[in-house]
Every structure is written in C-alpha cells, then in structure tokens.
Amino acid sequence: MSSEKILVIGGAGYVGSHFVRYALHEGLEVSVADNLSTGHRSALRGTAFFQFDLTGSDALLQHLSRNRYAAIFHFAASCLVGESVEKPDLYYRNNLIAAYNMLEAMRATNHDRVIFSSTCAVYGAPQRLPLTEDHPKQPISPYGRTKLAIEWMLEDYHRAYEIRSASLRYFNAAGCEPQDGLGEDHRPETHLIPNVVRYALRLTNDLVIFGDDYPTPDGTCIRDYIHVTDLAEAHIKAMAKMDHNPLIRMNLGTGAGLSNLEIVSAVSRVSGVKLSPKMGPRRPGDPPELVADPSLAFRELDWKPSRSNIEEIVRQALQWFSEHPSGYPD
Ligand code: UDP
C-alpha cells in the first residue's frame, strides 16, 4: 500500500469518479478539485473536496502553493464532439485555457507530474485501422483539436520545464460500479449505451440510431468500448511508468469494435426486452469506425483490460439506472 497524495481535477465526473474509487482502493490519499459544472458531488466519498474552476481564477495556484502532490490527474473537460462544433469558445476555454492555467500553476509550485485524459478524437477520420499512436493527427472537431493542442503543450512544457506527462487517449469509456453507488449520469445523456439501457427500462420513450448507411458490415458505426475501471487501472500504472518515461502518449482501448446495432442486441439479450430503435440520419462528426491498437499500453504499462466484457458493462448500466432512475441526487 502506498500513501502517496494525488490531486484529481474533474474527480466528480464519470471517468474521474471511477478513477477516484480505484485510487482509494490502491491506498492513495486522494484530493478532488471539481467545478461541479457537470460532475456530481454525491459521486464522491472518502476524499478531500475543493470546488473551484481552472479558468478565470488563481484557485489552483493557491491550492498547490499550500499542498504538495506526487501527481495531478486532469480529467476535467468539456467532452462532446457535437457541442464543440456549435460552441468552440466553450471548448477552447474549458479545455485549452484550463490546461494552460493548470500547467502554469504546476510550474510555479514545482509540481512535475500530470496524467491527462486525451482521446482517440485526436486522430480524426481513420486512414487505417486499428489506430496506432503514430497515425496522423488530423482532428475534425474543436473537441479533438483542443485535446491535441494540450498534448502539444505537454510536450513543449516537458522540453522547456521538465514537466512529466502521460496523455492517455481513451476510446469509448463505458461501464460503472453500481455496487459502490457509481454510475454514468450525463445531462443531457448523449452516449449510446446509457441511451439504449434507459430505453430498455422505459426511462425514455425514444431510441434513435444515428445512421445505418456507413461502410460497416451492418451499416452502423463501430466503437471500442473500454471499462472505466480498466481506464483507472491504466492511469495508476502510467503514474508509476513516468519514473522511467517522462513523456507518455498511448491509446487505451480493447482492440475490438462493436457496432451500434450490436450494442442494441447486447442490451436486448441482457435485459430480456425486445428493442426496436428508430433509424435516424448520421450525427455530424461521427467517423464510421474507431478501434484502438492498444498494444503499446499492453507492453509499456503491463496492462490489459479485464472488465470490458460488453454483457457485464450492460448489466452494470441496467443495475445503475434501475436503482437511480433520476441519476445522482446532486
Ligand atoms: N449513438 C446513437 N444513438 C444515440 C447515441 C449515440 O446512434 O442515442 C451513436 C453515435 O452516433 C455513435 C455511437 O453511437 O455512432 C457512439 O456514440 P457515443 O456518443 O456513445 O460516443 P462517441 O463515439 O461519440 O464518443
């Protein structure tokens, strides 16, 4: 057991709160900072909590001046592709400016380790699959562009100021830990698995699959679903790896893809409810297929997803939404 102290920025969000749970199990001493704009206070237990925003204040600088952390985990971000196209200002502010403020606060207080939530959206439309880390980076949304710009910023801050970083490029985060009161609660919910599960539970009247004319076997998009606790485990391993590798950039996925209709079938199978979604037009910005080549993470981190079975992911989502039909209380 370790008693290292870490700061988790964005720890009240979906991926962040699952990471916090895992880090506490690993024996780390966890502090969380979150502005609670999309996160949930009730997703947090057993940590110190600080409510502040990284944009427009020096709250983090003040905090880091008074507290010393072995590493900072930066989960906080705006993360919806479609919204980023409509409101790029929000993404440049919440993602890029916030990351700049964080790095400057780290630099001023001699904190030199950050683990950053990056995304497969940095690649843009795949030119070849599965996606390897050296695939060209041509993001097609402001969301992907802000994440790639932060990766570049981290490279430059490493060269000039010796800040160590791990940019972990998530594929589709999925699953939850309902036995510990943790679920997926976005408002509005735009993600496929929670939408299909809510439809199966009759918590919503409509389910639309966005596009069935893609160049894939069943015509619907294919994604690589990785369990949030598998992501959490990789973050802890990346923190340890930074002792030897000061600039890590790697994919976190399973290497296997599932189509949108395969997700609908999985929910149907596990819930026993026959589902008949409507077919709608394509959603702007959706590439047909996103599947990771995760071999770099497998090799470098000695990590393999062990919780990313789709039926288990669906079972967890069914349990969470049955027990929390209106989501978190706050
Ligand atoms: N999707 C869908 N209906 C929904 C939500 C999502 O058909 O109600 C599709 C979406 O167009 C994409 C896939 O499901 O093809 C995964 O979308 P999600 O928003 O879950 O994750 P993303 O891949 O955008 O990060």
Residues whose N, C-alpha, C, O or C-beta is under 5 A from the ligand:
A	BS01	UDP	T190 H191 L192 I193 N195 V208 I209 F210 C221 N260 R283 D286
